[in-house]
Amino acid sequence: MRISRYLGRRCVRILQYSAVAGALFLFLPLLWRSSSGGDEKVHSAKVIPDKVIPDMPGAYVAEDSKKENVVAVDAGPVDYKKNDNIGGAPVGEIAKAEEAKSAKYRKLPKKDWHDYPAMEADKERKGKGEQGTPVALPSDPDTQKLQDQMYRVNGFDALASDQIAVDRSVKDVRHPECRKMKYIEKLPTVTVIFPFHNEHNSTLLRSVYSVINRSPPDVLREVILVDDASTKDFLKAPLEEFLKKAGLADRVKVVRTKKREGLIRARQIGAQHATSEIMVFLDAHSEANYNWLPPLIEPIALDYRYSYYSYYFKVLEQK
């Protein structure tokens, strides 16, 4: 059956021309590229020896570091006479000063940062959720209904969270070899920033306690809570009152936005209030494990051009 019986002959002709033009648009660039002989430059990578930064795996740097969209990490010292831009690092006096700081950190000896007395005390704790043990809730219909309602609002089992101490102990889930690692004896100061909007109160406080209790006090300078226009009552004046009564107001700041800003702008607002050398951004429903901060900060101290996001997490499912 001919299409022209249903469509006008002019419409059929237009469709045919459009199909030919589309085919030429798709295939001509491919034919031109194959005939060009492959003149595009291929940027390879070379390995920098481990000895550049002690106890660090070999880093990789793109040979053409000036090319746009090339992600490059150079673990060695900067030659400011030969390089205008290495790995996206700034140049000039600021870069020289930061490189000088990194050079001093590289000369420092290593030490064990574990707080063993606190870890031993955690082993003696008993109660719901201690050492990461599960929490069993009553199976009556009212409890199950409330549990389901709170789960839908928060995206996790908030009712079970309310049964657990906000400063609970956690299970050490690290690889055994990670527990033997040592890091440079002096680290830059850190500000931990928690942006949140209508976060559940017990998980927010547990996040704060876990960071404070498992971070070296001379490294963790402050914790900043950025309230992105929350509407829950507890997250307003009662939150600040709780921090005062718990003796945390001197280390935990609450910054509030006037309107809903979103995650990225909330992080930026928190960064504007930070007073430390390094900022770490975390979700407001996360818990830090033992000795979490030194391995995160040391690479940045050894090379100021490091800026990365490293996140290991375990999802707690409702059962």
C-alpha positions as a Python dict, from the first residue, in 0.01 Angstrom:
ca = {
    (1, 'M'): (0, 0, 0),
    (2, 'R'): (137, 339, -94),
    (3, 'I'): (169, 610, 170),
    (4, 'S'): (61, 870, -86),
    (5, 'R'): (-290, 727, -70),
    (6, 'Y'): (-319, 859, 286),
    (7, 'L'): (-87, 1162, 271),
    (8, 'G'): (-50, 1424, 3),
    (9, 'R'): (231, 1375, -247),
    (10, 'R'): (391, 1700, -131),
    (11, 'C'): (397, 1584, 234),
    (12, 'V'): (562, 1256, 134),
    (13, 'R'): (828, 1442, -63),
    (14, 'I'): (905, 1669, 236),
    (15, 'L'): (942, 1366, 465),
    (16, 'Q'): (1181, 1202, 217),
    (17, 'Y'): (1401, 1512, 194),
    (18, 'S'): (1403, 1545, 574),
    (19, 'A'): (1519, 1184, 613),
    (20, 'V'): (1805, 1234, 365),
    (21, 'A'): (1915, 1557, 535),
    (22, 'G'): (1909, 1390, 878),
    (23, 'A'): (2122, 1103, 755),
    (24, 'L'): (2380, 1344, 611),
    (25, 'F'): (2384, 1543, 936),
    (26, 'L'): (2459, 1227, 1137),
    (27, 'F'): (2717, 1056, 916),
    (28, 'L'): (2917, 1340, 757),
    (29, 'P'): (3099, 1434, 1084),
    (30, 'L'): (3200, 1070, 1131),
    (31, 'L'): (3335, 1046, 777),
    (32, 'W'): (3527, 1372, 820),
    (33, 'R'): (3681, 1259, 1151),
    (34, 'S'): (3794, 925, 1008),
    (35, 'S'): (3955, 1098, 709),
    (36, 'S'): (4148, 1342, 928),
    (37, 'G'): (4403, 1074, 1013),
    (38, 'G'): (4358, 1098, 1390),
    (39, 'D'): (4547, 1421, 1446),
    (40, 'E'): (4406, 1470, 1795),
    (41, 'K'): (4668, 1459, 2068),
    (42, 'V'): (4636, 1180, 2322),
    (43, 'H'): (4725, 1291, 2676),
    (44, 'S'): (4889, 1015, 2871),
    (45, 'A'): (4965, 1004, 3242),
    (46, 'K'): (5285, 930, 3424),
    (47, 'V'): (5342, 791, 3772),
    (48, 'I'): (5512, 1003, 4033),
    (49, 'P'): (5730, 794, 4268),
    (50, 'D'): (5595, 718, 4614),
    (51, 'K'): (5890, 890, 4782),
    (52, 'V'): (5759, 1235, 4684),
    (53, 'I'): (5508, 1217, 4969),
    (54, 'P'): (5590, 957, 5237),
    (55, 'D'): (5348, 668, 5285),
    (56, 'M'): (5121, 773, 5001),
    (57, 'P'): (5043, 566, 4690),
    (58, 'G'): (5176, 683, 4357),
    (59, 'A'): (4986, 985, 4232),
    (60, 'Y'): (4913, 1055, 3868),
    (61, 'V'): (4951, 1382, 3682),
    (62, 'A'): (4848, 1457, 3326),
    (63, 'E'): (5146, 1558, 3114),
    (64, 'D'): (4955, 1850, 2961),
    (65, 'S'): (4825, 2016, 3278),
    (66, 'K'): (4716, 2331, 3093),
    (67, 'K'): (4451, 2149, 2890),
    (68, 'E'): (4097, 2222, 3002),
    (69, 'N'): (3892, 1949, 3170),
    (70, 'V'): (4206, 1753, 3266),
    (71, 'V'): (4187, 1631, 3624),
    (72, 'A'): (4543, 1624, 3751),
    (73, 'V'): (4704, 1565, 4091),
    (74, 'D'): (5072, 1638, 4129),
    (75, 'A'): (5219, 1504, 4453),
    (76, 'G'): (5559, 1672, 4412),
    (77, 'P'): (5690, 2021, 4484),
    (78, 'V'): (5577, 2303, 4258),
    (79, 'D'): (5821, 2463, 4013),
    (80, 'Y'): (5672, 2810, 3983),
    (81, 'K'): (5915, 2915, 3708),
    (82, 'K'): (5810, 2640, 3467),
    (83, 'N'): (5443, 2590, 3552),
    (84, 'D'): (5167, 2848, 3538),
    (85, 'N'): (4895, 2609, 3649),
    (86, 'I'): (4944, 2256, 3783),
    (87, 'G'): (4641, 2054, 3874),
    (88, 'G'): (4429, 2368, 3891),
    (89, 'A'): (4643, 2511, 4173),
    (90, 'P'): (4660, 2889, 4215),
    (91, 'V'): (4989, 3066, 4150),
    (92, 'G'): (5161, 3359, 4310),
    (93, 'E'): (5237, 3442, 4669),
    (94, 'I'): (4939, 3253, 4814),
    (95, 'A'): (5043, 2933, 4640),
    (96, 'K'): (5402, 2974, 4756),
    (97, 'A'): (5288, 3021, 5116),
    (98, 'E'): (5062, 2717, 5102),
    (99, 'E'): (5335, 2505, 4945),
    (100, 'A'): (5568, 2612, 5225),
    (101, 'K'): (5311, 2491, 5481),
    (102, 'S'): (5277, 2157, 5304),
    (103, 'A'): (5656, 2120, 5297),
    (104, 'K'): (5667, 2161, 5677),
    (105, 'Y'): (5394, 1901, 5726),
    (106, 'R'): (5584, 1650, 5511),
    (107, 'K'): (5877, 1664, 5754),
    (108, 'L'): (5669, 1576, 6059),
    (109, 'P'): (5692, 1232, 6221),
    (110, 'K'): (5389, 1003, 6245),
    (111, 'K'): (5183, 920, 6552),
    (112, 'D'): (4887, 709, 6659),
    (113, 'W'): (4582, 936, 6689),
    (114, 'H'): (4346, 683, 6852),
    (115, 'D'): (4175, 782, 7176),
    (116, 'Y'): (4209, 440, 7340),
    (117, 'P'): (4055, 532, 7680),
    (118, 'A'): (3738, 652, 7505),
    (119, 'M'): (3728, 341, 7288),
    (120, 'E'): (3758, 117, 7593),
    (121, 'A'): (3485, 310, 7772),
    (122, 'D'): (3258, 262, 7472),
    (123, 'K'): (3303, -115, 7494),
    (124, 'E'): (3151, -111, 7844),
    (125, 'R'): (2837, 74, 7743),
    (126, 'K'): (2509, -116, 7745),
    (127, 'G'): (2175, -14, 7601),
    (128, 'K'): (1970, 14, 7287),
    (129, 'G'): (2181, 70, 6979),
    (130, 'E'): (2514, 60, 7162),
    (131, 'Q'): (2800, -70, 6942),
    (132, 'G'): (2556, -53, 6654),
    (133, 'T'): (2323, -325, 6783),
    (134, 'P'): (1969, -324, 6640),
    (135, 'V'): (1671, -178, 6822),
    (136, 'A'): (1355, -388, 6857),
    (137, 'L'): (1033, -188, 6880),
    (138, 'P'): (699, -320, 7011),
    (139, 'S'): (486, -488, 6747),
    (140, 'D'): (151, -345, 6856),
    (141, 'P'): (-52, -162, 6587),
    (142, 'D'): (-13, 185, 6740),
    (143, 'T'): (366, 161, 6751),
    (144, 'Q'): (383, 20, 6401),
    (145, 'K'): (163, 301, 6271),
    (146, 'L'): (376, 568, 6439),
    (147, 'Q'): (694, 403, 6311),
    (148, 'D'): (561, 402, 5957),
    (149, 'Q'): (452, 766, 5978),
    (150, 'M'): (793, 881, 6104),
    (151, 'Y'): (968, 672, 5842),
    (152, 'R'): (771, 838, 5564),
    (153, 'V'): (853, 1186, 5696),
    (154, 'N'): (1226, 1130, 5748),
    (155, 'G'): (1323, 851, 5510),
    (156, 'F'): (1465, 638, 5792),
    (157, 'D'): (1345, 478, 6115),
    (158, 'A'): (1326, 793, 6328),
    (159, 'L'): (1126, 617, 6601),
    (160, 'A'): (1409, 367, 6653),
    (161, 'S'): (1655, 657, 6651),
    (162, 'D'): (1468, 818, 6941),
    (163, 'Q'): (1530, 504, 7151),
    (164, 'I'): (1909, 537, 7113),
    (165, 'A'): (2136, 768, 7311),
    (166, 'V'): (2254, 1068, 7110),
    (167, 'D'): (2612, 998, 7222),
    (168, 'R'): (2600, 622, 7173),
    (169, 'S'): (2900, 402, 7103),
    (170, 'V'): (2955, 261, 6755),
    (171, 'K'): (3097, -59, 6616),
    (172, 'D'): (3445, -30, 6469),
    (173, 'V'): (3378, -139, 6110),
    (174, 'R'): (3723, -53, 5974),
    (175, 'H'): (3959, -303, 5816),
    (176, 'P'): (4203, -436, 6080),
    (177, 'E'): (4499, -285, 5896),
    (178, 'C'): (4338, 61, 5909),
    (179, 'R'): (4352, 46, 6289),
    (180, 'K'): (4733, 25, 6273),
    (181, 'M'): (4782, 334, 6058),
    (182, 'K'): (4970, 637, 6186),
    (183, 'Y'): (4949, 993, 6062),
    (184, 'I'): (5158, 1308, 6096),
    (185, 'E'): (5169, 1435, 6453),
    (186, 'K'): (5025, 1779, 6374),
    (187, 'L'): (4721, 1846, 6154),
    (188, 'P'): (4545, 2163, 6034),
    (189, 'T'): (4238, 2281, 6222),
    (190, 'V'): (3900, 2167, 6094),
    (191, 'T'): (3545, 2300, 6083),
    (192, 'V'): (3269, 2043, 6028),
    (193, 'I'): (2959, 2186, 5861),
    (194, 'F'): (2616, 2019, 5877),
    (195, 'P'): (2356, 2176, 5644),
    (196, 'F'): (2002, 2059, 5722),
    (197, 'H'): (1636, 2124, 5660),
    (198, 'N'): (1377, 1976, 5897),
    (199, 'E'): (1622, 1710, 6014),
    (200, 'H'): (1499, 1478, 6286),
    (201, 'N'): (1624, 1600, 6623),
    (202, 'S'): (1786, 1281, 6758),
    (203, 'T'): (1980, 1207, 6439),
    (204, 'L'): (2102, 1565, 6412),
    (205, 'L'): (2230, 1565, 6770),
    (206, 'R'): (2385, 1220, 6726),
    (207, 'S'): (2575, 1347, 6425),
    (208, 'V'): (2712, 1637, 6631),
    (209, 'Y'): (2810, 1417, 6926),
    (210, 'S'): (2980, 1157, 6706),
    (211, 'V'): (3199, 1419, 6541),
    (212, 'I'): (3293, 1587, 6871),
    (213, 'N'): (3355, 1264, 7063),
    (214, 'R'): (3564, 1097, 6790),
    (215, 'S'): (3771, 1389, 6666),
    (216, 'P'): (4099, 1515, 6817),
    (217, 'P'): (4005, 1822, 7024),
    (218, 'D'): (4307, 2018, 6903),
    (219, 'V'): (4211, 1951, 6539),
    (220, 'L'): (3832, 2000, 6549),
    (221, 'R'): (3787, 2370, 6615),
    (222, 'E'): (3411, 2400, 6564),
    (223, 'V'): (3092, 2246, 6432),
    (224, 'I'): (2852, 2464, 6231),
    (225, 'L'): (2486, 2372, 6193),
    (226, 'V'): (2329, 2551, 5898),
    (227, 'D'): (1951, 2554, 5939),
    (228, 'D'): (1807, 2601, 5592),
    (229, 'A'): (1470, 2748, 5692),
    (230, 'S'): (1347, 2450, 5895),
    (231, 'T'): (991, 2456, 6025),
    (232, 'K'): (1012, 2194, 6302),
    (233, 'D'): (980, 2349, 6647),
    (234, 'F'): (1273, 2163, 6804),
    (235, 'L'): (1514, 2298, 6543),
    (236, 'K'): (1451, 2656, 6654),
    (237, 'A'): (1504, 2791, 7008),
    (238, 'P'): (1494, 2446, 7179),
    (239, 'L'): (1796, 2334, 6976),
    (240, 'E'): (2007, 2626, 7093),
    (241, 'E'): (1884, 2576, 7449),
    (242, 'F'): (1985, 2209, 7437),
    (243, 'L'): (2335, 2298, 7315),
    (244, 'K'): (2377, 2543, 7602),
    (245, 'K'): (2262, 2297, 7867),
    (246, 'A'): (2483, 2023, 7722),
    (247, 'G'): (2789, 2249, 7731),
    (248, 'L'): (2830, 2244, 7353),
    (249, 'A'): (2745, 2605, 7270),
    (250, 'D'): (3112, 2708, 7271),
    (251, 'R'): (3199, 2455, 6997),
    (252, 'V'): (2871, 2427, 6805),
    (253, 'K'): (2736, 2727, 6614),
    (254, 'V'): (2386, 2749, 6469),
    (255, 'V'): (2351, 2957, 6154),
    (256, 'R'): (2001, 3014, 6016),
    (257, 'T'): (1895, 3121, 5668),
    (258, 'K'): (1610, 3368, 5623),
    (259, 'K'): (1459, 3163, 5339),
    (260, 'R'): (1508, 2822, 5181),
    (261, 'E'): (1843, 2829, 5002),
    (262, 'G'): (1907, 2465, 4907),
    (263, 'L'): (2195, 2233, 4989),
    (264, 'I'): (2476, 2402, 4794),
    (265, 'R'): (2402, 2757, 4910),
    (266, 'A'): (2357, 2629, 5266),
    (267, 'R'): (2707, 2483, 5247),
    (268, 'Q'): (2841, 2813, 5116),
    (269, 'I'): (2674, 3002, 5401),
    (270, 'G'): (2831, 2764, 5651),
    (271, 'A'): (3170, 2814, 5487),
    (272, 'Q'): (3139, 3191, 5534),
    (273, 'H'): (3122, 3137, 5911),
    (274, 'A'): (3408, 2887, 5934),
    (275, 'T'): (3731, 2993, 6105),
    (276, 'S'): (3947, 2683, 6050),
    (277, 'E'): (4201, 2591, 5785),
    (278, 'I'): (3995, 2303, 5642),
    (279, 'M'): (3618, 2257, 5607),
    (280, 'V'): (3446, 1918, 5608),
    (281, 'F'): (3083, 1894, 5493),
    (282, 'L'): (2870, 1607, 5625),
    (283, 'D'): (2508, 1499, 5605),
    (284, 'A'): (2309, 1582, 5917),
    (285, 'H'): (2218, 1216, 5975),
    (286, 'S'): (2564, 1058, 5975),
    (287, 'E'): (2789, 917, 6247),
    (288, 'A'): (3167, 937, 6254),
    (289, 'N'): (3363, 626, 6344),
    (290, 'Y'): (3687, 600, 6541),
    (291, 'N'): (3985, 799, 6415),
    (292, 'W'): (3791, 918, 6111),
    (293, 'L'): (3947, 1262, 6080),
    (294, 'P'): (4330, 1217, 6055),
    (295, 'P'): (4323, 1001, 5738),
    (296, 'L'): (4086, 1251, 5578),
    (297, 'I'): (4296, 1556, 5662),
    (298, 'E'): (4653, 1432, 5621),
    (299, 'P'): (4654, 1423, 5237),
    (300, 'I'): (4537, 1785, 5231),
    (301, 'A'): (4807, 1886, 5480),
    (302, 'L'): (5079, 1714, 5277),
    (303, 'D'): (4969, 1876, 4952),
    (304, 'Y'): (4755, 2189, 4972),
    (305, 'R'): (4617, 2126, 4622),
    (306, 'Y'): (4422, 1824, 4746),
    (307, 'S'): (4050, 1889, 4778),
    (308, 'Y'): (3830, 1585, 4764),
    (309, 'Y'): (3519, 1416, 4890),
    (310, 'S'): (3560, 1079, 5056),
    (311, 'Y'): (3255, 915, 5203),
    (312, 'Y'): (3206, 564, 5337),
    (313, 'F'): (2863, 492, 5474),
    (314, 'K'): (2639, 207, 5575),
    (315, 'V'): (2266, 230, 5523),
    (316, 'L'): (2059, 123, 5820),
    (317, 'E'): (1749, -45, 5685),
    (318, 'Q'): (1419, -79, 5860),
    (319, 'K'): (1346, -437, 5953),
}
